[in-house]
Amino acid sequence: MNRTRMLGVALAMTALAAAPATAGAKTLIGSGSSVAEPYLRSLFAGYHKVKPKVHFIYTADGGNAGVKDVQQKRSSFAVNTRPPLPSDSGTTYRQLFLDGLCIDVNSANSLSNISIGNLADIFLGNATNWSQVPGSGLSTTIDPVGRDSTAGTYTFFQSAVLNGKTQSSNVNPVTSDGLVANAVAKDPNAIGYVGFAHSKGKGLKTLTLNGVACAPKYVKAQAYPLSRYIWFVSASDNPDPAVIRFATWVRTSAAAGKILKRAGAVPAFNRRH
């Protein structure tokens, strides 16, 4: 069990111990995307106000790992950042809301825009020096930072940018978007991909991609090239009704839409928010 998984389990056990033992209380156990975790924390708190007896335990072990958790009945739901694949048998995917996968460099980098082609060259190892990328103002070795294969974001990036190819061995694969952002903020030569929730911060600069900003209005219109849905994953057979009620609330309610906007995500189906 890796350190991230151990930490997630430890937090889950702590949350379970802290959950009130009130009559009729319900604890929903989920896992998956670290990209979506900041949004989910806000949604969990908002739903608890609507359904005070419902509590949540969520382990951010990566979207792909979360799907396996549902398949093996370790979790009653998962959240993923990529569409369903044939390997996801026994699960049902529901679109929840929209997010943008932003491309960030260190603030010391003069680059402001990058093309999908240049981005692919970097993460495939075809471009290894910033002098090969127009506009960077650097002539140093590129330090690309990406996600590991447990992440749905890794699979999404692989499909949307790398045309199904595997990241180069010079890409530093880490276990969360937060770690990607931290690595890029500390390294003037770094570049990485992160969701909205982690794309802003000291030491980071978000690039336009093919000339389009990674911003909510362009994600809402799906004009930004790496716009994507955040997906709710449950068992296809006999899913917990309480889990489905939560997913429906997140997807459609005006209250959830307001929470998503405040958290930085993009509501897609919610009633007026």
C-alpha positions as CSV (number, residue, x, y, z in Angstrom):
1,M,0.0,0.0,0.0
2,N,1.6,3.3,-1.1
3,R,1.9,6.3,1.2
4,T,-1.0,8.2,-0.5
5,R,-3.3,5.2,-0.1
6,M,-2.3,4.7,3.5
7,L,-3.0,8.4,4.2
8,G,-6.4,8.2,2.5
9,V,-7.3,5.1,4.6
10,A,-6.1,6.8,7.8
11,L,-8.2,9.9,7.1
12,A,-11.2,7.7,6.2
13,M,-10.9,5.8,9.5
14,T,-10.6,9.1,11.4
15,A,-13.7,10.5,9.6
16,L,-15.6,7.3,10.3
17,A,-14.7,7.4,14.0
18,A,-15.8,11.1,14.1
19,A,-19.2,10.5,12.4
20,P,-22.1,10.9,14.8
21,A,-23.7,7.6,15.8
22,T,-27.2,9.0,15.4
23,A,-30.1,6.8,14.5
24,G,-30.5,6.4,10.8
25,A,-27.1,7.9,10.0
26,K,-25.7,6.8,6.7
27,T,-22.0,6.9,5.7
28,L,-21.2,6.9,2.0
29,I,-17.7,5.6,1.1
30,G,-16.2,6.9,-2.1
31,S,-12.8,7.2,-3.7
32,G,-11.1,8.4,-6.9
33,S,-10.0,11.7,-8.4
34,S,-7.7,14.0,-6.4
35,V,-8.5,16.7,-9.0
36,A,-12.1,16.7,-7.9
37,E,-11.5,16.4,-4.2
38,P,-11.6,20.2,-3.4
39,Y,-15.0,20.4,-5.2
40,L,-16.2,17.3,-3.5
41,R,-15.3,18.5,0.0
42,S,-17.5,21.5,-0.6
43,L,-20.3,19.4,-2.0
44,F,-20.2,16.9,0.9
45,A,-20.6,19.8,3.3
46,G,-23.5,21.3,1.3
47,Y,-25.3,18.0,1.0
48,H,-24.9,17.4,4.8
49,K,-27.0,20.5,5.3
50,V,-29.7,19.0,3.2
51,K,-29.4,15.5,4.6
52,P,-27.9,15.9,8.0
53,K,-27.7,12.1,8.6
54,V,-25.6,11.5,5.6
55,H,-21.8,11.5,6.1
56,F,-19.0,10.9,3.6
57,I,-15.6,9.2,3.6
58,Y,-13.6,9.9,0.5
59,T,-10.1,8.6,-0.4
60,A,-8.3,10.5,-3.2
61,D,-6.5,7.6,-4.6
62,G,-6.9,8.5,-8.3
63,G,-9.8,8.2,-10.7
64,N,-8.7,4.9,-12.3
65,A,-8.0,3.5,-8.8
66,G,-11.5,4.6,-7.7
67,V,-13.2,2.8,-10.5
68,K,-11.4,-0.4,-9.4
69,D,-12.5,0.2,-5.8
70,V,-16.2,0.3,-7.1
71,Q,-15.6,-2.9,-9.1
72,Q,-14.2,-4.7,-6.1
73,K,-16.8,-3.2,-3.8
74,R,-14.4,-1.3,-1.6
75,S,-16.2,1.9,-2.5
76,S,-19.9,2.6,-3.1
77,F,-19.0,5.4,-5.6
78,A,-16.0,6.8,-7.4
79,V,-15.3,10.1,-9.1
80,N,-13.3,10.1,-12.3
81,T,-12.0,12.7,-14.8
82,R,-12.1,10.6,-17.9
83,P,-15.0,9.0,-19.9
84,P,-15.8,5.3,-19.4
85,L,-13.6,2.6,-21.0
86,P,-14.3,-1.1,-21.7
87,S,-12.2,-2.0,-18.7
88,D,-14.8,-0.3,-16.5
89,S,-17.2,-3.2,-16.7
90,G,-19.8,-3.4,-14.0
91,T,-19.9,0.3,-13.4
92,T,-22.2,3.2,-14.6
93,Y,-20.9,6.6,-15.4
94,R,-22.9,9.9,-14.9
95,Q,-21.7,13.3,-16.0
96,L,-21.6,15.6,-13.0
97,F,-20.1,18.9,-13.9
98,L,-17.3,20.4,-16.1
99,D,-13.6,21.1,-15.3
100,G,-10.7,22.3,-17.3
101,L,-7.3,20.6,-17.4
102,C,-5.0,23.6,-17.3
103,I,-1.3,23.7,-18.5
104,D,0.9,25.5,-15.9
105,V,4.5,26.6,-16.0
106,N,6.6,28.3,-13.4
107,S,6.0,32.1,-13.2
108,A,9.7,32.6,-14.2
109,N,8.8,31.2,-17.7
110,S,8.0,33.9,-20.3
111,L,5.7,31.5,-22.2
112,S,2.1,32.5,-22.4
113,N,0.6,30.2,-25.0
114,I,1.4,26.6,-26.1
115,S,0.0,24.5,-28.9
116,I,-1.3,21.0,-28.5
117,G,1.5,19.8,-30.8
118,N,4.2,21.5,-28.7
119,L,2.7,20.2,-25.5
120,A,2.6,16.6,-26.9
121,D,6.2,16.9,-28.0
122,I,7.2,17.9,-24.4
123,F,5.4,15.0,-22.7
124,L,6.5,12.5,-25.4
125,G,10.1,13.5,-24.9
126,N,10.5,14.9,-28.5
127,A,11.2,18.4,-27.1
128,T,13.5,18.3,-24.1
129,N,14.9,21.9,-24.0
130,W,12.9,25.1,-23.7
131,S,14.7,26.6,-26.7
132,Q,12.6,24.2,-28.8
133,V,9.4,25.9,-27.5
134,P,8.8,29.4,-29.0
135,G,8.2,32.1,-26.4
136,S,9.7,30.5,-23.3
137,G,12.7,32.8,-23.0
138,L,14.7,29.8,-21.6
139,S,17.4,27.5,-23.0
140,T,17.3,25.0,-20.2
141,T,16.2,21.4,-19.9
142,I,12.4,21.0,-19.6
143,D,11.2,19.3,-16.5
144,P,7.7,17.9,-17.3
145,V,5.5,16.9,-14.4
146,G,2.5,14.6,-14.9
147,R,0.1,12.2,-13.1
148,D,0.7,8.5,-12.6
149,S,-1.4,5.8,-14.2
150,T,-3.8,5.5,-11.2
151,A,-5.3,8.9,-12.2
152,G,-8.1,9.4,-14.6
153,T,-6.4,12.7,-15.5
154,Y,-3.4,10.7,-16.8
155,T,-5.7,8.7,-19.1
156,F,-7.5,11.8,-20.2
157,F,-4.3,13.6,-21.0
158,Q,-2.9,10.5,-22.8
159,S,-6.0,10.4,-25.0
160,A,-6.6,14.1,-25.6
161,V,-3.0,15.3,-26.0
162,L,-0.7,12.3,-26.6
163,N,-3.0,10.4,-29.1
164,G,-2.9,7.3,-26.8
165,K,0.8,7.2,-26.5
166,T,2.6,6.8,-23.1
167,Q,4.3,9.7,-21.3
168,S,8.0,9.9,-21.8
169,S,10.3,8.4,-19.1
170,N,11.5,12.0,-18.4
171,V,8.1,13.0,-17.1
172,N,7.9,13.0,-13.3
173,P,4.7,11.1,-12.4
174,V,3.1,12.1,-9.1
175,T,0.0,11.0,-7.3
176,S,-2.1,14.2,-7.1
177,D,-2.7,17.5,-8.8
178,G,-1.5,19.3,-5.7
179,L,1.9,17.7,-6.0
180,V,2.0,18.7,-9.7
181,A,1.3,22.3,-8.8
182,N,3.9,22.3,-6.0
183,A,6.6,20.8,-8.3
184,V,5.9,23.4,-11.0
185,A,5.9,26.3,-8.5
186,K,9.3,25.3,-7.2
187,D,11.0,24.6,-10.5
188,P,11.6,27.4,-13.1
189,N,12.0,24.7,-15.8
190,A,8.9,22.7,-15.0
191,I,5.6,22.3,-16.9
192,G,2.6,20.3,-15.7
193,Y,-1.2,19.7,-16.2
194,V,-3.7,20.3,-13.4
195,G,-7.4,20.9,-12.9
196,F,-8.9,24.3,-12.1
197,A,-8.7,23.8,-8.4
198,H,-4.9,23.6,-8.4
199,S,-4.1,25.9,-11.4
200,K,-3.7,29.1,-9.4
201,G,-1.1,29.9,-6.8
202,K,2.2,31.5,-6.1
203,G,4.9,30.6,-8.5
204,L,2.4,29.3,-11.2
205,K,1.4,30.7,-14.6
206,T,-1.5,29.1,-16.5
207,L,-0.9,29.1,-20.3
208,T,-3.5,29.6,-23.0
209,L,-3.7,26.4,-25.1
210,N,-4.0,26.9,-28.9
211,G,-4.8,30.5,-28.0
212,V,-7.7,29.7,-25.7
213,A,-7.6,30.4,-21.9
214,C,-8.3,27.7,-19.3
215,A,-11.2,29.7,-17.9
216,P,-14.7,28.7,-16.9
217,K,-16.5,30.5,-19.7
218,Y,-14.4,28.7,-22.3
219,V,-14.9,25.4,-20.5
220,K,-18.6,25.9,-20.3
221,A,-18.7,26.4,-24.0
222,Q,-16.2,23.6,-24.4
223,A,-14.1,25.9,-26.6
224,Y,-11.0,25.2,-24.4
225,P,-9.3,22.2,-25.9
226,L,-9.0,20.3,-22.6
227,S,-12.5,20.9,-21.3
228,R,-13.8,17.7,-19.7
229,Y,-16.6,16.3,-17.5
230,I,-16.1,15.1,-14.0
231,W,-17.9,11.7,-13.8
232,F,-19.7,10.0,-11.0
233,V,-19.2,6.2,-11.0
234,S,-21.4,3.6,-9.3
235,A,-22.0,-0.1,-9.5
236,S,-24.3,-1.0,-12.4
237,D,-26.1,-3.7,-10.3
238,N,-27.9,-2.7,-7.1
239,P,-26.2,0.7,-6.5
240,D,-26.8,2.2,-3.1
241,P,-29.9,4.5,-3.6
242,A,-28.4,7.0,-1.2
243,V,-25.4,7.3,-3.5
244,I,-27.6,7.9,-6.6
245,R,-29.6,10.6,-4.7
246,F,-26.3,12.4,-3.9
247,A,-25.2,12.2,-7.5
248,T,-28.6,13.6,-8.7
249,W,-28.4,16.4,-6.2
250,V,-24.8,17.4,-7.4
251,R,-25.8,17.2,-11.0
252,T,-29.1,19.0,-11.0
253,S,-29.8,21.1,-7.9
254,A,-29.4,24.9,-7.8
255,A,-27.7,24.6,-4.4
256,A,-25.0,22.3,-5.8
257,G,-24.6,24.6,-8.8
258,K,-23.8,27.6,-6.5
259,I,-21.3,25.4,-4.5
260,L,-19.6,24.3,-7.7
261,K,-19.2,27.9,-8.9
262,R,-17.8,29.1,-5.6
263,A,-15.4,26.2,-5.6
264,G,-14.1,27.1,-9.1
265,A,-15.8,24.3,-11.1
266,V,-18.3,24.7,-13.9
267,P,-21.9,23.6,-13.4
268,A,-23.2,21.8,-16.6
269,F,-26.7,20.6,-15.8
270,N,-27.8,22.4,-12.6
271,R,-31.0,24.3,-12.4
272,R,-30.6,28.1,-12.2
273,H,-27.6,28.8,-9.9
